[in-house]
Amino acid sequence: MADEFQRALQMQAQQLRMLSQVYATDALVGDRKPVTIRGVFGGVLIGLLIFAALFSLPFLALVLFGR
C-alpha cells in the first residue's frame, strides 16, 4: 500500500516537472506570430541569397587567385 502511494507520488512529481518545463520553454519562446506569405517569401529569399553566396565562392576564388 505504501509502495503504491510512493510510486503514485513520484509519477505525479514527474508529470509536474514535465509540465513546468513545457511552460518554461513556452515563456522563453513567447507567443509566435502566425505564418504569413510575406514571412515565407522572406525566409526563402534569405535562403536563396545564402545559397548563391556559398555557391559563387569557388568561382570568385578562381577569378581572384586562379591562373
Protein Blocks (a to p, Z undefined) as FASTA:
>chain_A
ZZmmmmmmmmmmmmmmmmmmmmmmmmmnopaddddfklmmmmmmmmmmmmmmmmmmmmmm
mmmmgZZ
